[in-house]
Amino acid sequence: MILSGLDPSGGAGIQADIQTVTALGAHPLPVLTCLTVQDTRNVYNATAMDPGFVAEQLACLAADTPIHAIKTGALGSSAIVEVLLAFLDDHPDIPLIVDPVIKAAGGGDLADDALIETMRDKLFARAETVTPNGIELATLGRQSKPEAAANALIARGCHSVLATGGHGAGDTIVNILFKSGGTRREWSIARAGGDYRGEFHGTGCTLAAAIAAGRASGLDLEAAIEQAQDFVSQAVSSALEVGKGQPVPDRCNAMARP
């Protein structure tokens, strides 16, 4: 099940999640959390869905179909997080992958202070892993160094933090999984082209959705992360020039590869 926002450019958000989950052999159950005014360059406006309506959708789906994993993206409002938390109280064993979307790559806001604090204070502790990029990790962990920021979140109850390195520089992306108890694991991935910063539109959504799809199919967390990283690499290697901003990962091409 996916809780995420609508990106009218089709590059990120719930469309990216649907394409990714489908490509990896799972069936998406998309629940819309917010609408945005957005293109491949930035987010210019956003409005949250009614939390009561979201609650109705969650209850309706849970009564009808098994749910093997949950992935969240932009959640729209603190009230929607509370709805999800109530749902998780009744379904505590479903793996939850949280992509803590705060800002678009162009700088547009996708979360206010109340939403950020509710995620930090309540939602992260319910997640199997949280997948912030470098900017999100520094904001959420209130530390400039990734390890210190990740450990600050773990100290607040996170089970694990996958610190993604796609917003960094250099020829290699390093993703680091920090776990409670002090253990960690690193993956190094060759960086593809992208825009002048080497970035693409929707890679964070794609990675988190792919991890959730792997968990839904029965992979353990680290195997799901490895599969997800490979999928993102394939998708960005043939990225699409959809608009005037960041290229969009070609998830449909990635799904055809072994």
HELIX and SHEET records of a PDB file:
HELIX    1   1 GLY A   13  ALA A   23  1                                  11    
HELIX    2   2 PRO A   51  ASP A   64  1                                  14    
HELIX    3   3 SER A   78  ASP A   90  1                                  13    
HELIX    4   4 ASP A  113  THR A  118  1                                   6    
HELIX    5   5 MET A  119  LEU A  123  3                                   5    
HELIX    6   6 PHE A  124  ARG A  126  5                                   3    
HELIX    7   7 GLY A  134  GLY A  141  1                                   8    
HELIX    8   8 PRO A  146  ALA A  155  1                                  10    
HELIX    9   9 THR A  203  ALA A  216  1                                  14    
HELIX   10  10 LEU A  221  SER A  237  1                                  17    
HELIX   11  11 ARG A  251  ALA A  254  1                                   4    
SHEET    1   A 6 VAL A  43  ALA A  48  0                                        
SHEET    2   A 6 PRO A  30  GLN A  38 -1                                        
SHEET    3   A 6 ILE A   2  LEU A   6  1                                        
SHEET    4   A 6 ILE A  70  THR A  72  1                                        
SHEET    5   A 6 LEU A  96  VAL A  98  1                                        
SHEET    6   A 6 THR A 129  VAL A 130  1                                        
SHEET    1   B 3 SER A 160  ALA A 163  0                                        
SHEET    2   B 3 THR A 172  LYS A 179 -1                                        
SHEET    3   B 3 ARG A 184  ALA A 190 -1                                        
END                                                                             
